[in-house]
């Protein structure tokens, strides 16, 4: 997970030029990347759950990401974020915390 690794400039005839694309060109079968910078603790929980799904349960990367999102979605409590107008609190299961992650590539 690396911030907004799935975002980048649009290159005519090529698509988006992203960090995720560089990993795919280097031989990765699948890249889990973010569409916007995620809150650190939520990203860490989501990625830990993602890797548990793949390594302990034998899920594909797409299945593991879906399960990690569902785990994060069911989280309880609140998360304090820095907003433009000052600190804000959102529910721990809010999509802002788990929705930025996507699987890119044919191997998912």
ROFI-825097 format. One line per 8 residues: number of its first residue (from 1); their letters; for each residue x negated, y, z of N, C-alpha, C. Coordinates in nm, 3 decimals. Each point is the difference from the previous one (the first is absolute). Layout:
REM residues N
NUM = a = X/Y/Z/X/Y/Z/X/Y/Z ~ ... .
REM end
This chain:
REM residues 108
1 = xxxxxxxx = -0.085/-0.118/0.000/0.085/0.118/0.000/-0.089/0.123/0.000 ~ 0.022/0.088/-0.097/-0.084/0.119/-0.011/0.084/0.118/-0.045 ~ 0.066/0.062/0.094/0.076/0.121/-0.032/0.091/-0.014/-0.119 ~ -0.018/0.087/-0.098/0.084/0.000/-0.120/-0.075/-0.062/-0.117 ~ -0.052/-0.122/0.018/-0.083/-0.066/-0.101/0.078/-0.038/-0.125 ~ 0.134/0.004/0.005/0.082/-0.032/-0.116/0.037/0.125/-0.079 ~ -0.046/0.115/0.045/0.030/0.125/-0.069/-0.126/0.050/-0.070 ~ 0.020/0.064/-0.112/-0.112/0.055/-0.073/0.050/0.071/-0.124 .
9 = xxxxxxxx = -0.090/0.065/-0.072/0.041/0.073/-0.119/0.044/-0.094/-0.111 ~ 0.093/0.047/-0.079/0.050/-0.075/-0.115/-0.094/0.022/-0.117 ~ -0.053/-0.109/-0.055/-0.091/0.006/-0.114/0.075/-0.050/-0.123 ~ 0.006/0.083/-0.104/0.072/-0.035/-0.122/-0.048/-0.134/-0.055 ~ 0.093/-0.090/-0.026/-0.031/-0.130/-0.055/-0.056/-0.101/0.099 ~ -0.021/0.041/0.122/-0.060/-0.087/0.101/0.089/-0.024/0.121 ~ 0.077/0.099/0.039/0.079/-0.009/0.122/-0.066/0.079/0.111 ~ 0.029/-0.036/0.123/-0.056/0.070/0.115/-0.144/-0.044/0.025 .
17 = xxxxxxxx = -0.088/0.095/0.022/-0.139/-0.027/0.033/-0.012/0.004/0.152 ~ 0.001/-0.117/0.062/0.007/-0.009/0.146/-0.112/-0.087/0.055 ~ -0.020/0.009/0.130/-0.094/-0.088/0.068/0.045/-0.145/-0.014 ~ 0.129/-0.024/0.006/0.053/-0.135/-0.015/-0.037/-0.057/-0.137 ~ 0.008/0.081/-0.101/-0.035/-0.042/-0.137/-0.147/-0.041/-0.008 ~ -0.086/0.073/0.068/-0.142/-0.034/0.002/-0.022/-0.139/0.058 ~ 0.072/-0.034/0.106/-0.012/-0.134/0.059/0.050/-0.107/-0.096 ~ 0.107/0.028/-0.073/0.051/-0.096/-0.098/-0.100/-0.020/-0.113 .
25 = xxxxxxxx = -0.061/0.106/-0.048/-0.102/-0.012/-0.103/-0.122/-0.078/0.050 ~ -0.026/0.008/0.129/-0.114/-0.071/0.058/0.031/-0.147/0.025 ~ 0.125/-0.042/-0.025/0.034/-0.141/0.011/0.099/-0.038/0.107 ~ 0.047/0.095/0.079/0.101/-0.033/0.101/0.128/-0.047/-0.068 ~ 0.063/-0.102/0.054/0.125/-0.049/-0.057/0.118/0.086/0.042 ~ -0.013/0.063/0.116/0.109/0.082/0.053/-0.060/0.102/0.095 ~ 0.060/0.117/0.001/-0.043/0.106/0.091/0.124/0.050/0.074 ~ -0.009/0.008/0.131/0.104/0.064/0.080/-0.047/0.142/0.022 .
33 = xxxxxxxx = 0.077/0.095/-0.050/-0.041/0.140/0.005/0.117/0.086/0.047 ~ -0.035/0.120/0.044/0.101/0.093/0.049/0.034/0.107/-0.101 ~ 0.125/0.041/0.002/0.045/0.109/-0.087/-0.016/0.135/0.066 ~ -0.014/0.001/0.132/-0.030/0.121/0.075/-0.076/-0.042/0.125 ~ -0.075/0.092/0.060/-0.075/-0.035/0.122/0.096/-0.045/0.111 ~ -0.030/-0.114/0.058/0.084/-0.055/0.105/-0.057/0.037/0.137 ~ 0.086/0.002/0.099/-0.042/0.023/0.138/-0.091/-0.116/0.041 ~ -0.112/0.032/0.062/-0.106/-0.099/0.026/0.047/-0.124/0.074 .
41 = xxxxxxxx = 0.066/0.017/0.113/0.040/-0.116/0.080/0.103/-0.085/-0.074 ~ 0.094/0.062/-0.068/0.101/-0.074/-0.076/-0.065/-0.076/-0.115 ~ -0.095/0.063/-0.067/-0.071/-0.066/-0.110/-0.077/-0.121/0.052 ~ -0.066/0.016/0.115/-0.076/-0.111/0.058/0.093/-0.116/0.036 ~ 0.115/0.030/0.060/0.096/-0.107/0.034/0.052/-0.068/-0.126 ~ 0.032/0.078/-0.101/0.054/-0.055/-0.124/-0.104/-0.090/-0.068 ~ -0.125/0.045/-0.006/-0.104/-0.080/-0.065/-0.035/-0.124/0.081 ~ 0.003/0.009/0.133/-0.025/-0.119/0.083/0.109/-0.104/-0.024 .
49 = xxxxxxxx = 0.124/0.044/-0.007/0.111/-0.090/-0.027/-0.011/-0.058/-0.142 ~ -0.041/0.083/-0.094/-0.019/-0.044/-0.139/-0.103/-0.114/-0.007 ~ -0.116/0.019/0.062/-0.104/-0.102/-0.004/0.037/-0.125/0.079 ~ 0.074/0.015/0.109/0.049/-0.117/0.072/0.090/-0.083/-0.091 ~ 0.086/0.067/-0.075/0.089/-0.072/-0.091/-0.075/-0.077/-0.106 ~ -0.104/0.061/-0.054/-0.078/-0.068/-0.104/-0.087/-0.111/0.058 ~ -0.073/0.031/0.107/-0.101/-0.093/0.050/0.056/-0.109/0.091 ~ 0.100/0.033/0.080/0.054/-0.099/0.093/0.123/-0.072/-0.054 .
57 = xxxxxxxx = 0.080/0.070/-0.081/0.124/-0.059/-0.050/-0.009/-0.044/-0.145 ~ -0.108/0.036/-0.069/-0.017/-0.041/-0.140/0.090/0.071/-0.098 ~ 0.047/0.119/0.036/0.088/0.076/-0.088/-0.080/0.063/-0.114 ~ 0.066/0.027/-0.112/-0.064/0.078/-0.105/-0.013/0.143/0.050 ~ -0.080/0.081/-0.068/-0.016/0.137/0.045/0.132/0.077/-0.004 ~ 0.082/-0.025/-0.101/0.130/0.066/-0.007/0.092/-0.041/0.114 ~ 0.003/-0.129/0.029/0.081/-0.049/0.111/-0.051/0.053/0.133 ~ -0.131/0.001/0.016/-0.060/0.048/0.126/0.027/0.148/0.020 .
65 = xxxxxxxx = -0.006/0.079/-0.107/0.029/0.142/0.013/0.147/0.022/0.035 ~ 0.088/-0.075/-0.062/0.143/0.012/0.032/0.023/-0.032/0.148 ~ -0.060/-0.109/0.048/0.018/-0.036/0.140/-0.059/0.106/0.093 ~ -0.116/0.055/-0.035/-0.062/0.104/0.082/0.088/0.124/0.005 ~ 0.062/0.034/-0.111/0.092/0.115/-0.001/0.119/-0.026/0.091 ~ 0.054/-0.122/-0.006/0.115/-0.032/0.085/-0.037/0.004/0.147 ~ -0.118/-0.049/0.035/-0.046/0.006/0.139/-0.009/0.145/0.044 ~ -0.061/0.083/-0.083/-0.014/0.143/0.033/0.137/0.066/0.010 .
73 = xxxxxxxx = 0.091/-0.039/-0.089/0.135/0.060/-0.001/0.076/-0.028/0.129 ~ -0.027/-0.117/0.060/0.069/-0.038/0.124/-0.066/0.056/0.125 ~ -0.111/0.070/-0.015/-0.072/0.055/0.116/0.090/0.095/0.079 ~ -0.019/0.002/0.129/0.080/0.087/0.086/-0.087/0.111/0.058 ~ 0.065/0.099/0.052/-0.070/0.113/0.059/-0.013/0.115/-0.099 ~ -0.089/0.091/0.031/-0.022/0.115/-0.087/-0.149/0.018/-0.028 ~ -0.027/0.071/-0.108/-0.137/0.031/-0.040/-0.009/0.151/-0.013 ~ -0.106/0.055/0.056/-0.022/0.145/-0.004/-0.090/0.033/-0.118 .
81 = xxxxxxxx = 0.048/0.086/-0.088/-0.075/0.041/-0.119/-0.027/0.149/0.004 ~ -0.101/0.041/-0.072/-0.028/0.143/-0.015/0.078/0.050/-0.121 ~ 0.095/0.087/0.023/0.076/0.061/-0.107/-0.054/0.138/-0.031 ~ 0.044/0.058/-0.109/-0.045/0.134/-0.037/0.037/0.104/0.104 ~ 0.115/-0.020/0.064/0.047/0.096/0.101/-0.035/-0.044/0.141 ~ -0.083/-0.103/0.013/-0.037/-0.051/0.131/0.032/-0.147/0.012 ~ -0.022/-0.060/0.116/0.023/-0.143/0.018/0.147/-0.037/-0.016 ~ 0.023/-0.116/-0.059/0.136/-0.054/-0.014/-0.004/-0.146/0.043 .
89 = xxxxxxxx = 0.113/-0.051/0.041/0.012/-0.141/0.035/0.099/-0.066/-0.093 ~ -0.037/-0.118/-0.049/0.092/-0.078/-0.083/0.008/-0.140/0.058 ~ 0.103/-0.072/-0.037/0.016/-0.138/0.047/-0.114/-0.085/-0.055 ~ -0.046/-0.097/0.080/-0.112/-0.084/-0.038/0.029/-0.084/-0.125 ~ 0.126/-0.021/-0.030/0.037/-0.077/-0.119/0.033/0.086/-0.121 ~ -0.026/0.128/0.008/0.033/0.092/-0.110/-0.077/-0.038/-0.127 ~ 0.065/0.005/-0.117/-0.066/-0.036/-0.126/-0.128/0.079/-0.029 ~ -0.012/0.121/0.050/-0.121/0.077/-0.023/-0.124/-0.076/0.045 .
97 = xxxxxxxx = 0.017/-0.086/0.100/-0.113/-0.072/0.057/-0.036/-0.129/-0.073 ~ 0.096/-0.061/-0.070/-0.029/-0.126/-0.066/0.021/0.002/-0.152 ~ 0.073/0.095/-0.051/0.034/0.002/-0.143/-0.113/0.039/-0.095 ~ -0.110/0.065/0.045/-0.099/0.040/-0.100/-0.076/-0.116/-0.063 ~ 0.002/-0.117/0.061/-0.082/-0.111/-0.048/0.066/-0.078/-0.111 ~ -0.077/-0.024/-0.108/0.049/-0.078/-0.114/-0.108/-0.099/-0.043 ~ 0.041/-0.108/-0.064/-0.093/-0.096/-0.059/-0.013/0.035/-0.148 ~ -0.124/0.006/-0.046/-0.028/0.030/-0.141/-0.084/-0.113/-0.056 .
105 = xxxx = 0.038/-0.049/-0.115/-0.081/-0.101/-0.068/0.077/-0.126/-0.025 ~ -0.051/-0.083/-0.091/0.071/-0.122/-0.038/-0.007/-0.112/0.103 ~ -0.089/0.010/0.098/-0.021/-0.110/0.094/0.087/0.004/0.123 ~ 0.102/0.080/0.005/0.076/0.007/0.124/0.117/-0.094/-0.004 .
REM end
